[in-house]
Amino acid sequence: MEKKRERMVEVCPVCGSSEIYLETGGYVGKVYHCKDCNYMGALVVEADDEMVEAIKEGYGREKKGEEK
């Protein structure tokens, strides 16, 4: 029985977007920047489709709470 491998992508830990790019690197370490929510930090999440949807759902709920 062969186990199917899930496709993993690097996404923003705040909004779940894959629109992230490396802002700086080298001796100071890596700093990523999200084009969608402007997150900047060293942490990115390697996630499958299910996890990406969970992050996006949580971000959507958080944004709705701020608008009240």
PyMOL commands that set and color helices and strands:
alter all, ss='L'
color gray80, all
select helices_A, chain A and resi 49-67
alter helices_A, ss='H'
color red, helices_A
select strands_A, chain A and resi 9-11+20-24+31-34+40-41+45-47
alter strands_A, ss='S'
color yellow, strands_A
deselect
rebuild
show_as cartoon
